Amino acid sequence: MKTKEDMHQIGEVASRVGLSLRTVRYYEEAGLVRPSQRTDGGFRLYGEEEIERLQLVKQMKPLGFSLQEMGQLLKARDQFQRGEPGDASYERALERLSAFAVAAMSKCDGLREQLETAESFAADLQRDLRRRKPAKTPA
């Protein structure tokens, strides 16, 4: 059982993960993470497992995964971690996680292509600026 000393309030969690309080609450409302406990005053308390889930969601966001896909990945990950090799649910989870790994690599490849295009564009602009920069006139 987690003790309250092992738990973190939402502000600390948001800061640690690099998300806003609003975003953490949004992911909670979307069912991607749930506080492990609440204080007597009703404040959310999160453990390391919930923090890890938020970090995973944060990593998926820039790759363009939807909330639904994030939920599917988290569910598959939970089944994988709880299961045993040979169990049907474990094998399905393994297959699903493998598909997400392939999708993530594909999305990374797309981002690399976009970055190359953006860097080329920025370099072109810099060259244009250097070519057209007016010569300084002596005073």
Residue pairs with C-beta under 8 A, 6 or more apart in sequence:
2 36
2 37
2 47
4 37
4 39
4 45
6 47
6 48
7 36
7 37
7 45
7 46
7 47
8 16
8 45
8 46
8 47
8 51
9 39
9 43
9 44
9 45
9 46
10 21
10 24
10 25
10 35
10 43
10 44
10 46
11 21
13 24
13 46
13 50
13 51
13 54
14 20
14 21
14 23
14 24
16 51
17 24
17 51
17 54
17 55
17 58
18 58
19 27
19 54
19 58
24 33
24 54
27 33
27 54
27 57
28 34
28 35
28 44
30 67
30 71
31 71
32 53
32 54
32 57
32 67
32 70
32 71
32 74
33 46
33 50
33 53
33 54
33 57
34 50
35 44
35 45
35 46
35 50
36 45
36 46
36 47
36 49
36 50
37 45
38 44
38 45
39 45
46 54
53 74
56 73
56 74
56 77
57 70
57 74
60 69
60 70
60 73
60 104
62 111
63 104
63 107
63 108
63 111
64 107
65 73
65 103
65 107
69 100
72 96
72 100
73 96
73 97
73 100
76 92
76 93
76 96
76 97
76 100
77 93
77 97
78 93
79 89
79 90
79 92
79 93
80 90
80 93
80 94
80 97
83 89
83 90
83 93
84 90
85 91
